[in-house]
Amino acid sequence: MKRGKTIFYLLLLALAWTFFAGGCRKHRPAAKPAVHADLPQIKDSGQLVVLTLYSSTTYFNYRGQEMGFQYELCEQFAQSLGVKLKVKVARNAGELIRMLLAGEGDLIAYNLPITRDRMDSLIYCGNEVITHQVVVQRSNGRAKPLTDVTQLVGKEVYVKPGKYYERLVNLDQELGGGILIRRMASDSISLEDLITEVARGKIAYTVADDDIARLNKTYYPNLDIRLAVSFDQRASWAVRADCPLLAEAVDRWHAENRTSPAYAASMKRYFEISKSVPHSPILSLREGKISHYDGLFKKYAAQIGWDWRLLASLAYTESNFDTTAVSWAGARGLMQLMPRTARAMGMPEGKEANPEESIKAAVKYLGITTRSFTEVPEGERINFVLASYNSGIGHVFDAMALAEKYGSNKYVWRDNVEKFVLLKSNEEYFTDPVCKHGYFRGQETYNFVREIMGRYEQYKKKIPR
């Protein structure tokens, strides 16, 4: 009997506990869904997180400074909100959208194609641009530039796999065949490599997005980019569908900002200003002089153990010995230091055009950079230092890492590391996990080192030390 009562009481206790626990669960507040940051939360946090891709027109690092047309617009927008800007980089457009919807960023700052299937999850906002693909050809070649897509029949057009190849295949079908499409499958050739080949006359035609073509025309004025080969595609920035206040702020800011001096300066910097430096000798080498600043080169080169003629060759390549020179990126003076670097090296503000201040700051920077390559043999080290002066040290470290990964000697510049500097404009390489600094237009650095060292050899033959 006792045993029966005990079991009975245990059952009652179990039922009571089940009822009590169930009641607690019933009245416990449900977990709140994650709330994504709209404009008020962003302002409270003091930070705007933008998502973008590495490219020559969106975001990249140049001489240790963040740059890119889309990046500069993001800076202007963040300033209008009174918040700091933080940039996160995705590998492709699909990952941009995934990261945005997961709350890893507030805004996609990239010309994202506007499609109906995304309108339930995204709000497109900001500047709506019309993009299309164009034929990149020479304007001063033997043959007149093509003016109609039908003239592509019988012509060789070199393109990378992907959207450019696919568009040409479709166009070829529309025209009834005849375009000689050359599909460049090699990972070692980028779109910008193909554009360079067109500018130099090695190939006649390639295809690119119009914004990339416009930017490359600032490097190669002999390009003709007027012939469109695709339909117009609308594109813009985007935010999550649950952030309407942020979308309204972006739209309002863009309407006001598009006529601002800051916006005009950014457009000019990336799509109008020539990126090439015209070089012409100032003094005759026959007179035993390289420039008006030879005395300063001799004075400061000795501080880092350099031959003064090498320092002079660097200055010539940078500014053509023009103390008032200002590059498209904002580098100034005889030695073309970026403003942030100049300040860090102790140059007083407003002294950028002073030749002695410029040389003194540049030599200090060269000395610091040299100490970062102590593992590189002394005979090779100068190449790495010059490359870093042009590109920023991070891109050189990336190229060394790529060289090591692919079996090249990472301590030898010519035909080894310089090869991978070139490849850093190619998505297959700058997205490699060993690369920490993303996209870089390596052709400039490749040429920079070769030009300086080649001219230095000429100076050594004609000018006494």
C-alpha positions in Angstrom: 0.0 0.0 0.0 2.8 2.3 0.9 4.5 1.5 -2.3 1.3 2.4 -4.3 0.9 5.7 -2.5 4.6 6.5 -3.3 4.1 5.9 -7.0 0.8 7.9 -6.9 2.6 10.9 -5.4 5.5 10.6 -7.8 3.1 10.7 -10.7 1.3 13.7 -9.3 4.6 15.5 -8.9 5.6 14.7 -12.4 2.3 16.0 -13.8 2.6 19.1 -11.7 6.2 19.7 -13.0 5.0 19.1 -16.6 2.2 21.6 -16.1 4.4 24.2 -14.4 7.2 23.9 -17.0 4.8 24.0 -19.9 3.1 27.1 -18.4 6.5 28.8 -18.1 7.3 28.0 -21.7 3.9 29.2 -22.8 4.4 32.6 -21.2 8.1 33.0 -21.8 8.6 35.7 -24.4 9.6 34.4 -27.8 13.2 35.1 -29.0 13.2 38.3 -31.0 14.4 38.1 -34.6 17.6 39.8 -35.4 17.1 43.5 -36.2 19.3 44.8 -39.0 20.7 48.3 -38.7 18.7 51.0 -40.4 19.8 54.6 -40.4 19.1 55.4 -36.7 21.2 52.4 -35.6 24.0 53.3 -37.9 24.2 56.8 -36.6 24.1 55.6 -33.0 26.9 53.2 -33.7 29.0 55.9 -35.4 30.0 53.5 -38.2 28.8 52.7 -41.7 29.9 49.3 -43.0 29.9 49.1 -46.8 30.4 46.0 -48.9 32.2 46.2 -52.2 34.5 44.4 -54.6 38.2 45.0 -55.5 38.6 46.6 -58.9 40.2 49.5 -60.7 36.9 51.5 -60.4 35.6 50.5 -57.0 38.2 49.9 -54.3 41.9 49.3 -54.1 45.0 50.2 -52.1 47.6 52.4 -53.8 50.9 53.5 -52.0 49.4 52.5 -48.7 46.2 54.6 -49.2 42.6 53.3 -49.8 41.3 54.5 -53.2 38.7 53.9 -55.8 35.8 55.8 -57.3 33.1 53.9 -55.3 35.2 54.1 -52.2 35.5 57.9 -52.4 31.7 58.2 -52.9 31.3 56.0 -49.7 33.6 58.4 -47.8 31.5 61.4 -48.9 28.3 59.6 -47.9 29.7 58.6 -44.5 30.8 62.2 -43.9 27.3 63.4 -44.7 26.0 61.1 -41.9 28.7 62.1 -39.5 29.9 58.5 -39.1 33.2 56.6 -39.8 33.5 54.3 -42.8 34.4 50.7 -42.7 34.9 48.6 -45.9 34.5 44.9 -46.3 35.4 43.2 -49.5 33.6 40.3 -51.1 34.8 37.9 -53.7 32.0 38.4 -56.2 28.5 40.0 -56.6 26.7 36.9 -55.2 28.8 37.1 -52.0 28.0 40.8 -51.7 24.3 40.1 -51.6 24.8 37.2 -49.2 26.8 39.3 -46.8 24.3 42.2 -47.0 21.3 39.9 -46.2 23.3 38.3 -43.4 23.8 41.7 -41.8 27.5 41.7 -42.3 27.3 45.2 -43.9 24.8 48.1 -44.3 25.2 49.0 -47.9 26.5 47.5 -51.2 28.7 50.2 -52.8 29.1 48.7 -56.2 27.2 49.0 -59.5 24.9 46.1 -58.8 22.7 45.1 -61.8 19.1 45.9 -61.1 16.9 42.8 -61.5 13.3 42.0 -60.6 14.1 38.8 -58.7 16.1 40.8 -56.1 13.5 43.5 -55.4 11.9 41.6 -52.6 15.1 41.5 -50.6 16.9 44.6 -51.7 16.2 48.3 -52.2 18.2 49.8 -55.0 19.3 53.3 -54.2 21.7 56.1 -55.0 23.0 56.8 -58.5 21.4 54.7 -61.1 23.9 54.2 -63.8 23.5 52.7 -67.3 26.3 50.2 -68.0 27.1 48.4 -71.2 30.0 46.5 -72.9 32.1 48.3 -75.5 34.7 47.3 -78.1 38.1 48.5 -77.1 40.1 49.4 -80.2 42.8 51.9 -81.3 41.9 55.3 -82.6 45.1 55.9 -84.4 45.8 52.5 -86.0 46.1 51.8 -89.7 42.5 50.8 -89.9 39.7 53.2 -89.1 37.9 52.4 -85.8 34.8 50.2 -86.2 31.5 52.1 -85.8 28.9 49.3 -86.2 28.8 45.8 -84.7 28.3 44.3 -88.1 31.9 45.4 -88.9 33.1 42.8 -86.3 32.4 40.0 -88.8 35.8 38.7 -90.0 37.7 40.4 -87.1 39.6 38.8 -84.3 38.3 39.8 -80.9 40.2 38.6 -77.8 38.2 38.2 -74.6 38.4 36.5 -71.2 35.9 33.7 -70.3 32.7 34.8 -68.7 30.3 37.6 -69.6 32.4 39.2 -72.4 32.8 35.9 -74.1 29.2 35.0 -73.7 28.0 38.4 -75.1 30.2 38.0 -78.1 28.9 34.4 -78.7 25.3 35.8 -78.6 26.2 38.7 -80.9 27.9 36.4 -83.3 24.7 34.3 -83.5 22.6 37.5 -84.0 24.8 38.5 -86.9 24.7 35.0 -88.5 28.3 34.1 -87.6 31.7 35.4 -88.7 33.2 37.0 -85.6 36.6 35.4 -84.9 36.3 35.1 -81.1 39.6 34.3 -79.4 38.8 33.0 -75.9 41.8 33.8 -73.6 41.6 31.0 -71.0 45.0 31.7 -69.4 44.8 32.8 -65.7 47.9 34.9 -66.4 46.0 37.4 -68.6 43.6 39.9 -67.2 41.1 42.2 -68.9 43.4 45.1 -68.4 46.3 43.1 -69.9 44.2 42.7 -73.1 43.4 46.5 -73.1 47.1 47.2 -72.8 47.8 44.8 -75.8 45.2 46.8 -77.8 46.8 50.1 -76.9 50.2 48.8 -78.0 48.9 47.4 -81.2 49.6 43.7 -80.4 45.9 42.8 -80.8 43.2 44.8 -82.5 40.1 44.3 -80.4 38.8 43.3 -77.0 35.6 44.0 -75.0 35.1 45.6 -71.6 32.5 47.3 -69.4 32.3 51.0 -70.3 33.5 52.3 -66.9 36.6 50.1 -67.0 37.2 51.2 -70.6 36.9 54.8 -69.7 39.4 54.4 -66.8 41.9 52.7 -69.1 41.6 55.4 -71.7 43.2 57.8 -69.1 46.3 55.5 -69.3 46.1 55.0 -73.1 44.7 58.1 -74.9 44.9 56.2 -78.2 42.0 54.0 -77.3 38.6 54.2 -79.0 35.8 52.9 -76.7 32.7 54.3 -78.4 31.2 51.1 -80.0 28.7 49.4 -77.7 28.1 45.7 -78.2 25.5 45.0 -75.5 22.2 46.3 -74.3 22.1 48.9 -71.6 21.9 47.5 -68.0 20.7 49.5 -65.1 22.8 49.3 -61.9 23.1 51.0 -58.6 23.9 50.6 -54.9 21.6 48.6 -52.7 20.5 48.1 -49.1 18.4 45.4 -47.4 14.6 45.7 -47.9 14.2 46.3 -44.1 16.3 49.5 -44.3 14.1 52.0 -46.0 15.4 55.0 -44.0 19.0 54.2 -45.1 17.9 53.9 -48.8 16.1 57.3 -48.5 19.3 58.9 -47.1 21.4 57.5 -49.9 18.9 58.8 -52.5 18.8 62.2 -50.9 22.5 62.4 -50.5 23.2 61.4 -54.1 20.7 64.1 -55.4 22.6 66.7 -53.5 26.1 65.4 -53.9 26.2 64.8 -57.7 26.8 68.6 -58.2 29.3 68.9 -55.4 33.0 69.7 -55.9 34.0 66.5 -54.1 32.0 64.3 -56.6 33.3 66.2 -59.6 36.9 65.8 -58.2 36.4 62.0 -57.9 35.0 61.7 -61.4 37.9 63.7 -62.8 40.5 61.7 -60.8 39.4 58.3 -62.1 37.9 58.9 -65.5 39.4 62.1 -66.9 42.9 62.9 -65.7 45.7 61.3 -67.7 47.7 58.7 -65.6 50.8 58.9 -67.8 53.7 61.3 -67.0 55.3 62.9 -70.1 59.1 62.6 -69.9 61.5 65.0 -71.6 65.1 65.8 -70.6 65.7 69.1 -68.9 69.5 69.2 -68.9 71.9 67.6 -71.3 73.9 64.7 -70.0 76.7 65.9 -72.1 77.2 68.8 -69.7 77.7 66.3 -66.9 74.4 67.2 -65.2 71.2 65.3 -64.8 69.0 68.0 -63.2 69.1 71.2 -61.3 68.8 69.2 -58.1 72.0 67.0 -58.5 73.5 68.6 -55.4 70.5 67.6 -53.3 70.5 64.1 -54.7 74.2 63.7 -53.7 73.6 65.2 -50.2 70.7 62.9 -49.2 71.4 59.7 -51.2 74.5 59.2 -49.1 72.3 58.9 -46.0 70.9 55.5 -47.2 74.0 54.4 -49.1 72.5 55.0 -52.5 74.2 56.2 -55.6 72.9 59.7 -56.2 72.3 58.9 -59.9 69.8 56.2 -58.8 67.9 58.7 -56.7 67.9 61.1 -59.7 66.5 58.4 -61.9 63.7 57.8 -59.4 62.8 61.5 -59.3 62.8 61.7 -63.1 60.4 58.8 -63.4 58.2 60.2 -60.7 57.9 63.9 -61.7 60.1 64.7 -64.7 62.0 66.9 -62.2 58.9 69.1 -61.9 58.6 70.3 -58.3 55.0 71.4 -58.8 53.8 68.1 -60.3 50.6 66.6 -58.8 49.5 63.1 -59.9 46.0 61.8 -60.5 46.2 60.1 -57.0 47.3 63.2 -55.2 51.0 62.5 -54.9 53.0 65.8 -55.0 56.3 67.4 -55.7 59.7 66.2 -57.1 59.5 62.8 -55.4 55.7 62.4 -55.7 55.0 61.4 -52.1 51.4 60.9 -51.1 50.3 63.5 -48.5 49.9 61.0 -45.7 53.4 59.6 -46.3 54.9 63.0 -46.6 53.5 64.0 -43.2 54.6 60.7 -41.6 58.2 61.4 -42.9 58.2 64.8 -41.3 57.6 67.1 -44.3 55.9 70.3 -43.1 52.5 70.9 -44.7 52.7 73.3 -47.6 56.3 72.3 -48.4 55.4 69.7 -51.0 56.9 71.8 -53.9 60.1 72.4 -52.0 62.7 70.2 -53.7 64.9 69.7 -50.6 62.0 68.8 -48.3 60.7 66.4 -50.9 64.0 64.6 -51.4 64.7 64.5 -47.6 61.3 62.9 -46.9 61.6 60.5 -49.8 65.0 59.3 -48.6 63.7 58.8 -45.1 60.9 56.7 -46.5 63.2 54.7 -48.8 65.4 53.9 -45.8 62.5 52.7 -43.7 61.2 50.6 -46.7 64.7 49.1 -47.2 64.6 47.7 -43.6 61.5 45.7 -44.5 63.5 43.6 -47.0 66.5 42.5 -45.0 65.9 38.9 -46.0 66.3 39.9 -49.7 69.9 39.6 -51.0 71.5 43.0 -51.1 72.0 43.0 -54.9 68.2 42.4 -55.4 66.9 44.6 -52.6 66.8 47.8 -54.6 64.2 46.4 -57.0 61.9 45.5 -54.1 62.3 48.9 -52.5 61.6 50.7 -55.8 58.5 48.6 -56.4 57.2 49.4 -52.9 57.8 53.1 -53.4 55.5 52.9 -56.5 52.8 50.5 -55.3 53.0 50.4 -51.5 54.8 47.7 -49.6 51.7 45.4 -49.2 51.4 44.6 -52.9 55.0 43.6 -53.1 54.6 41.3 -50.1 51.6 39.8 -51.9 53.6 39.2 -55.0 56.4 37.6 -53.0 53.8 35.3 -51.4 52.4 34.4 -54.8 55.9 33.7 -56.1 56.6 31.3 -53.3 53.2 29.5 -53.7 53.8 29.0 -57.4 57.4 27.9 -57.2 59.3 31.0 -58.1 62.1 32.6 -56.1 60.5 35.2 -53.9 63.9 36.9 -53.3 64.5 37.6 -57.0 62.7 40.4 -58.7 63.2 40.1 -62.5 61.2 37.3 -64.1 60.1 36.1 -60.7 58.3 38.5 -58.3 57.7 41.1 -61.0 55.6 38.5 -62.8 53.2 38.2 -59.9 53.0 42.0 -59.5 51.6 42.0 -63.0 49.2 39.2 -62.1 47.7 41.2 -59.2 45.3 42.8 -61.6 43.8 39.4 -62.3 40.9 38.2 -60.1 42.3 34.6 -60.0 45.4 36.0 -58.2 44.3 39.0 -56.1 41.6 36.9 -54.5 44.1 34.1 -53.6 44.2 33.6 -49.8 47.9 34.5 -49.7 47.1 38.0 -51.0 46.2 40.4 -48.2 45.9 43.7 -50.1 43.6 42.9 -53.0 43.5 44.3 -56.6 46.4 46.2 -58.0 47.3 47.4 -61.5 50.7 45.9 -61.5 51.8 47.1 -65.0 52.8 50.5 -63.7 55.1 49.0 -61.0 56.5 46.5 -63.4 57.4 49.3 -65.8 58.5 51.6 -63.0 61.3 49.4 -61.7 62.6 48.5 -65.2 62.6 52.2 -66.3 64.4 53.4 -63.3 67.1 50.7 -63.3 67.5 51.1 -67.1 68.0 54.9 -66.9 70.3 54.5 -63.9 72.6 52.3 -66.1 72.6 55.1 -68.7 73.4 57.7 -66.1 76.3 55.6 -64.7 77.9 55.5 -68.2 77.6 59.2 -68.9 77.7 61.0 -65.5 80.6 60.7 -63.0 79.7 59.6 -59.5 
